[in-house]
């Protein structure tokens, strides 16, 4: 007798009322809770954009571009999934409208539809379903969580909701729906309003989908009356209305969800029996305690140029960096105080570089372009001369090398080819294999992307931090330290403590500990591999140095 194939389960997470209320964190938290009950879980993010991936999107428009191990450039929510679930995801876990249409058109051009009419419905939803099932199969997942970007009622995400409806129609016991909705409290009214959520629920119903669970986001916890009202008008059980008030940190969210018995409710919706009687959250609760009980503060200045979004600060541009700082601060028993410093303000003199003396450490994250970089170089010089711990990531390392070349190696006018290809000393240059692509203005997906190995030099800060000779880190860049200047920079005292295995590419630069407490730049993006329960070692060394 053949063994019965187990059915995979799928949980779709949609947004109601407005975007940006935490679907990604909610999806990640649900996934982590289901993991703690003994299920194997994977997650997908669907972005309703024509863009094939997030690689060419301006960070001030869409937030951070998160890079997966296989080099896929995707939405920042993918970072939340990896951090909460402690897994490495791949390209199949990220989907855009552009990516779906691109595949359907490719298939049609190759006679994959055997001459039949190719239509938006059902062919586009069928491709969406194929991708979802492929991701589940590749992960061998018991439960797959699919976050549909945007808000219910938007034209852009209709095809994805239609795919979800079709999957539920085919196997209703294997597919469930969660709607994350916002309940406003107008300041002049002073009462929590459920009507927007009711409207969102009816809109979802109009597309043929009934939410099984509603996660109600608001400033404060829902009272019994609002839960009952939502249940009545949205046609769900009162205990399936989950209160999600603002929390001190996103790491409180799974713990708060479980207070409302969410993992059991999801198991009931999906008709599955958990292996573990209760959610095992001991380590996670320990993380939450550490985040609140630090005995000392560490003040870190993050100096970037993508903070401005109108009159607001857009910290999401550097979300993985900010979270990585937090994890390492918690590990070191400290409360992180992260301050955003706009390099453009230093460059134009609005903010004095000497104001940085008040910070325990300075970090410059990745970026590109000319705006604000002379301000960053001034910051790096100040940190080096005043022995303030400095950590440069990607562009932050490249600008660190430029600063050192100008002021220590005496290479006047040293610059990067990205800004001034005609500079007297181009100490940062484009990778040779990318020059032809750039010449033809073929920018999309042309960078050095994904995970690459590096070897570490004995007796260095980097080697001590990692504790191993060879590492793998994720990259996203086109420019490198120019090999023609490596010897001159080394003679001037700069140590290249990490290189590619063939020693052609400089991966880590630093100053010896006896010269500076922590002056380190990395060409890669270590923040993408930092996890709440496994802080990144270089971030941890940086925070430790900043606490002294």
C-alpha positions in Angstrom: 0.0 0.0 0.0 1.4 3.4 -1.0 2.0 5.9 1.7 -0.5 8.8 1.7 1.1 12.1 0.7 0.7 14.6 3.5 -1.2 17.8 2.6 0.7 21.0 2.9 -1.0 23.9 4.7 -1.1 27.5 3.5 -1.9 30.7 5.5 -2.5 33.9 3.6 -1.9 37.2 5.4 -3.6 40.3 3.9 -3.9 43.9 4.9 -7.0 46.0 5.6 -7.6 49.7 6.0 -4.0 50.9 5.4 -0.5 49.7 4.7 2.5 49.8 7.0 0.7 48.4 10.1 2.9 45.3 10.5 1.8 42.5 8.2 5.4 41.4 7.9 5.9 41.3 11.7 2.6 39.6 12.1 3.4 37.0 9.5 6.9 36.4 11.0 5.4 36.1 14.5 2.8 33.6 13.4 5.5 31.6 11.7 7.7 31.6 14.7 4.8 30.5 17.0 4.0 27.6 14.6 7.7 26.6 14.6 7.6 26.5 18.4 4.6 24.1 18.2 6.7 21.6 16.1 5.8 22.5 12.5 8.3 23.1 9.7 7.5 26.6 8.4 8.4 28.7 5.4 7.3 32.1 4.3 6.7 34.1 1.1 6.3 37.8 0.4 4.3 39.0 -2.6 4.9 42.6 -3.7 2.3 44.0 -6.2 4.9 45.9 -8.2 5.8 45.6 -11.9 9.5 45.7 -10.8 11.0 42.2 -11.2 12.8 42.6 -7.9 13.6 45.4 -5.4 17.1 46.0 -6.7 16.4 49.1 -8.7 14.0 50.7 -6.2 15.1 53.9 -4.4 15.4 53.1 -0.7 13.5 56.3 0.2 10.5 54.9 -1.8 10.4 51.3 -0.5 12.8 51.0 2.4 15.7 48.6 2.7 16.6 46.2 -0.1 17.2 42.9 1.6 19.6 40.5 0.0 19.1 36.7 0.2 21.9 34.2 0.3 21.3 33.4 -3.4 21.6 37.1 -4.3 17.9 37.9 -4.8 17.1 41.5 -4.0 13.8 41.7 -2.2 11.5 43.5 0.3 12.6 44.2 3.8 9.9 41.8 5.2 12.0 38.9 3.9 14.5 40.0 6.5 11.8 39.8 9.2 11.0 36.2 8.1 14.7 35.1 8.2 15.2 36.7 11.6 12.1 35.4 13.3 12.2 32.0 11.8 16.0 31.7 11.8 16.0 30.3 8.2 17.7 31.2 4.9 15.2 31.9 2.2 15.7 31.9 -1.5 14.4 33.6 -4.7 11.3 31.4 -4.8 10.2 32.9 -1.5 9.8 36.4 -3.1 7.3 37.3 -5.8 6.4 40.5 -7.6 3.8 41.2 -10.3 6.7 41.8 -12.7 8.3 38.5 -11.9 5.0 36.6 -12.4 4.2 38.3 -15.7 7.7 37.8 -16.9 7.5 34.1 -16.4 4.1 33.8 -18.0 5.3 35.7 -21.1 8.5 33.6 -21.3 6.4 30.5 -21.1 4.0 31.8 -23.8 6.9 32.7 -26.1 8.3 29.2 -25.7 4.9 27.6 -26.6 4.4 26.5 -23.0 0.6 27.1 -23.4 0.5 25.0 -26.6 -1.2 27.8 -28.6 -4.0 28.5 -26.2 -5.1 32.0 -25.3 -3.2 33.3 -22.3 -5.4 35.4 -20.0 -5.0 37.4 -16.8 -7.4 35.0 -15.2 -6.8 32.1 -14.7 -3.2 32.0 -16.1 -1.6 34.7 -13.9 -3.1 33.3 -10.6 -2.1 29.8 -11.7 1.6 30.9 -12.0 1.3 32.5 -8.5 0.0 29.2 -7.2 2.8 27.3 -8.9 5.4 29.5 -7.2 3.7 29.2 -3.8 3.6 25.4 -4.0 7.2 25.2 -5.3 8.4 27.3 -2.3 6.5 24.9 0.1 8.0 21.9 -1.6 11.6 23.2 -1.6 11.3 23.9 2.1 9.4 20.7 2.7 7.2 22.9 4.8 4.2 21.7 6.9 2.8 25.3 6.8 3.6 28.1 4.3 2.8 31.6 5.2 2.1 34.0 2.3 2.0 37.7 2.9 0.2 39.6 0.2 1.6 43.2 0.1 -0.6 46.3 -0.1 -4.1 46.7 1.2 -7.3 44.9 0.3 -9.2 46.7 -2.4 -6.2 47.9 -4.2 -6.2 47.1 -7.9 -2.5 45.9 -7.8 -3.0 42.9 -5.6 -6.2 41.5 -7.0 -4.5 38.7 -8.9 -2.8 37.4 -5.8 -6.0 37.4 -3.8 -7.6 35.6 -6.7 -4.8 32.9 -6.5 -5.5 32.6 -2.8 -9.2 32.2 -3.4 -8.6 29.5 -6.1 -6.3 27.6 -3.7 -8.9 27.7 -1.0 -11.6 26.6 -3.4 -9.5 23.5 -4.4 -8.6 22.5 -0.8 -10.6 24.5 1.7 -9.2 22.6 4.7 -5.7 23.3 3.8 -5.9 27.1 3.3 -6.6 29.8 5.9 -6.8 33.6 5.8 -5.6 36.3 8.3 -6.4 40.0 7.8 -4.3 42.5 9.6 -6.4 45.6 10.0 -6.0 49.0 11.7 -8.4 50.4 14.3 -8.0 54.2 14.5 -8.7 56.3 17.6 -9.4 59.8 16.3 -7.9 62.3 18.8 -11.0 64.5 18.8 -13.4 61.5 19.2 -11.4 59.5 21.7 -13.1 56.2 20.7 -11.7 53.2 18.9 -13.5 52.8 15.5 -14.2 49.4 14.0 -16.0 50.7 10.9 -12.9 50.8 8.6 -12.1 47.1 9.5 -15.7 46.2 8.8 -15.4 47.8 5.4 -12.1 46.1 4.7 -13.7 42.7 5.6 -16.6 43.3 3.2 -14.1 44.2 0.5 -12.3 41.0 1.1 -15.6 39.1 1.0 -16.5 40.8 -2.3 -13.4 39.2 -3.8 -14.5 35.8 -2.6 -12.4 35.5 0.5 -13.5 35.2 4.2 -10.9 36.1 6.8 -10.6 33.3 9.5 -8.6 35.5 11.8 -8.5 39.3 12.2 -5.4 40.8 13.8 -6.6 44.2 15.1 -3.7 46.7 15.2 -4.2 49.8 17.3 -2.6 52.1 19.8 -4.1 50.2 22.7 -5.5 46.7 23.4 -9.0 46.0 22.1 -11.7 45.7 24.7 -14.4 43.0 24.8 -17.0 45.2 23.1 -14.8 46.0 20.1 -13.9 42.3 19.7 -17.5 41.3 19.7 -18.5 44.1 17.3 -15.7 43.0 14.8 -16.8 39.4 15.2 -20.4 40.2 14.5 -19.9 42.4 11.5 -17.0 40.5 10.0 -18.5 37.1 10.4 -15.9 35.4 12.6 -15.7 34.0 16.1 -14.9 36.6 18.9 -11.8 34.7 20.0 -10.5 34.8 16.4 -10.2 38.6 16.8 -6.6 39.0 18.0 -5.6 42.2 19.8 -2.3 43.7 18.6 -1.6 46.9 20.5 1.5 49.0 20.0 4.4 47.1 21.7 7.7 48.3 23.1 9.5 46.2 20.5 8.5 43.9 17.6 9.9 41.0 19.7 7.0 41.4 22.1 4.6 40.6 19.3 4.7 36.8 19.3 4.5 36.7 23.1 1.5 39.0 23.0 -0.2 36.9 20.2 0.2 33.8 22.3 -1.6 35.4 25.2 -4.6 35.4 22.8 -4.0 31.7 22.0 -3.2 32.5 18.4 -1.1 29.4 17.6 -4.0 27.1 18.7 -6.5 29.2 16.7 -4.3 28.9 13.5 -4.0 25.1 14.1 -7.7 24.9 14.3 -8.2 26.9 11.1 -5.7 24.7 9.2 -6.9 21.5 10.7 -3.5 20.4 12.1 -2.4 18.9 15.4 0.7 20.4 16.9 3.6 18.2 18.0 4.2 20.4 21.0 1.4 21.0 23.5 2.5 24.6 24.1 4.6 27.1 22.3 8.2 26.8 23.5 9.2 30.5 23.9 11.8 30.3 26.7 14.7 31.7 24.6 12.5 34.3 23.0 11.1 35.5 26.3 14.7 35.7 27.5 15.5 38.0 24.5 12.5 40.2 25.4 13.8 40.4 29.0 17.3 41.4 27.9 15.8 44.1 25.6 14.2 45.7 28.6 16.6 45.1 31.4 20.0 46.4 30.2 22.1 47.8 32.9 23.9 50.4 30.8 23.2 52.5 27.7 25.2 52.5 24.5 24.7 55.5 22.2 25.3 54.7 18.6 25.2 57.3 15.8 24.0 55.8 12.5 25.3 58.3 9.9 23.4 58.0 6.6 21.8 60.0 3.9 18.5 58.3 3.3 16.7 59.3 6.4 14.6 62.1 5.0 11.0 61.4 3.8 9.3 64.7 3.7 9.1 65.9 7.3 9.6 62.4 8.7 12.6 60.2 9.4 12.7 57.0 7.3 14.6 54.6 9.4 13.3 51.5 7.5 16.0 52.2 4.9 18.5 50.7 7.4 16.2 48.4 9.3 18.5 45.3 9.3 21.4 47.4 10.5 19.3 48.9 13.3 18.1 45.4 14.4 21.6 44.0 14.3 22.8 46.8 16.6 20.0 45.9 19.0 20.7 42.2 19.1 24.4 42.8 19.9 23.5 45.4 22.5 21.2 43.0 24.3 24.0 40.3 24.2 26.3 42.8 25.9 23.7 43.6 28.5 23.1 47.1 27.2 20.2 49.2 26.1 20.8 50.5 22.6 20.1 54.2 22.0 20.3 54.7 18.2 20.6 58.2 16.9 20.1 59.1 13.2 22.6 61.6 11.8 22.0 62.9 8.3 25.4 63.3 6.6 24.0 66.0 4.4 23.6 68.2 7.5 27.3 67.7 8.3 28.3 68.3 4.7 26.5 71.7 4.5 27.6 72.8 8.0 24.1 72.6 9.6 25.6 70.1 12.1 29.1 70.2 13.4 31.1 67.1 13.1 32.4 67.7 16.6 28.9 67.0 17.9 29.7 63.3 17.3 31.9 63.3 20.5 28.7 62.6 22.5 28.3 59.2 20.9 29.9 55.9 22.1 30.2 54.5 18.5 29.6 55.6 14.9 28.3 53.3 12.2 28.0 54.2 8.4 25.8 51.8 6.5 25.6 51.0 2.8 24.6 53.5 0.1 25.5 55.0 -3.2 25.8 58.3 -5.0 27.5 61.6 -4.3 25.1 63.4 -2.0 26.4 63.7 1.6 29.6 61.6 1.1 32.0 64.4 2.0 30.1 64.8 5.2 30.5 61.0 5.9 34.3 61.3 5.1 34.5 64.1 7.7 32.7 61.9 10.2 35.1 59.0 9.5 38.2 61.2 10.0 36.7 62.5 13.2 36.1 59.0 14.5 39.6 57.9 13.5 41.4 60.8 15.1 39.3 60.8 18.2 39.4 57.1 18.8 35.6 56.7 18.6 34.7 53.1 17.6 33.8 53.2 13.9 32.0 50.5 11.8 31.7 51.0 8.1 29.5 48.7 6.0 29.8 48.4 2.2 29.9 52.1 1.1 30.9 52.8 4.7 34.1 50.7 4.1 34.8 52.3 0.8 34.5 55.8 2.2 36.7 54.7 5.1 39.4 53.7 2.6 39.1 57.0 0.8 39.4 58.9 4.1 42.5 56.9 5.0 44.0 57.3 1.6 43.6 61.1 1.7 44.7 61.9 5.2 47.1 59.1 6.2 48.5 57.7 3.0 48.8 61.2 1.6 47.0 60.4 -1.7 45.6 63.8 -2.3 42.2 63.8 -4.1 41.7 60.1 -3.6 38.2 59.1 -4.6 35.8 56.5 -5.9 35.2 55.9 -9.6 31.5 56.0 -8.7 31.7 59.7 -8.1 34.9 60.9 -9.8 36.3 58.4 -12.3 38.9 61.0 -13.4 40.3 61.5 -9.9 44.1 61.5 -9.5 43.9 58.5 -7.2 40.9 56.2 -7.8 41.3 54.0 -4.8 37.8 52.5 -5.2 37.0 51.3 -8.7 34.3 49.3 -10.4 34.6 45.6 -10.8 36.0 44.8 -14.2 33.2 42.4 -15.1 30.7 45.1 -14.5 32.2 47.9 -16.7 30.6 46.7 -19.9 27.2 46.3 -18.2 27.4 49.8 -16.8 28.5 51.1 -20.2 25.3 49.7 -21.7 23.1 51.1 -18.8 22.2 47.6 -17.8 21.9 48.2 -14.1 19.3 45.8 -12.8 20.7 42.8 -11.0 24.3 43.4 -12.2 26.1 43.8 -8.9 28.0 41.3 -6.9 25.1 39.8 -5.1 24.6 37.1 -2.5 26.8 35.0 -0.4 30.6 34.8 -1.0 33.5 33.4 1.1 36.3 35.4 2.7 39.4 34.3 4.5 40.6 36.1 7.7 44.0 37.2 8.8 45.3 35.9 12.1 45.7 38.4 14.9 43.1 40.8 13.7 39.8 42.2 15.1 37.9 40.4 12.4 39.5 37.0 13.1 38.9 37.4 16.8 35.3 38.3 16.3 34.4 35.4 14.0 36.7 32.8 15.7 37.2 31.0 12.4 39.5 31.4 9.4 36.9 31.3 6.6 33.4 33.0 6.6 30.6 33.6 4.2 28.7 36.9 4.0 26.2 38.5 1.7 27.2 41.2 -0.7 25.5 44.0 -2.8 28.0 46.2 -4.6 29.8 47.0 -7.8 32.8 48.8 -6.5 36.0 47.4 -4.8 39.2 48.6 -3.3 41.5 49.2 -6.4 44.2 46.5 -6.4 46.7 49.2 -7.6 46.5 50.9 -4.2 46.4 48.0 -1.8 50.2 48.0 -1.1 50.3 51.8 -0.6 47.4 51.7 1.9 49.0 48.8 3.8 52.3 50.6 4.0 50.4 53.5 5.5 49.1 51.2 8.2 45.7 50.0 7.0 45.2 46.3 7.5 43.1 44.2 5.1 42.1 41.5 7.5 39.7 39.8 5.2 40.0 39.0 1.5 38.4 36.8 -1.1 40.0 33.3 -1.1 42.1 34.2 -4.1 43.2 37.5 -2.3 42.0 39.6 -5.2 39.2 41.4 -3.4 39.5 43.2 -0.1 36.6 42.2 2.1 37.6 43.7 5.5 39.8 46.7 6.4 40.8 47.7 9.9 43.3 49.4 12.1 45.2 47.4 14.7 43.7 47.4 18.2 46.7 49.2 19.7 46.1 52.2 17.3 42.3 52.4 17.6 39.7 50.6 19.8 37.6 49.7 16.8 38.1 51.0 13.3 36.6 48.4 11.0 35.0 48.4 7.5 33.5 45.5 5.7 32.6 45.3 2.0 29.7 42.9 2.7 26.4 43.4 4.6 26.7 41.5 7.9 23.4 42.9 9.1 21.6 40.4 6.7 22.8 37.5 8.8 22.2 38.9 12.3 19.5 37.1 14.1 17.7 37.9 17.4 19.0 34.8 19.2 22.4 34.8 17.2 23.8 38.3 17.0 26.4 39.0 14.4 30.0 38.7 15.8 31.3 41.9 14.2 28.3 44.0 15.4 28.9 42.5 18.9 32.6 43.5 18.8 31.6 47.0 17.7 29.1 47.4 20.5 31.5 45.9 23.0 34.2 48.5 22.0 31.5 51.3 22.2 30.7 50.3 25.8 34.3 50.8 27.0 
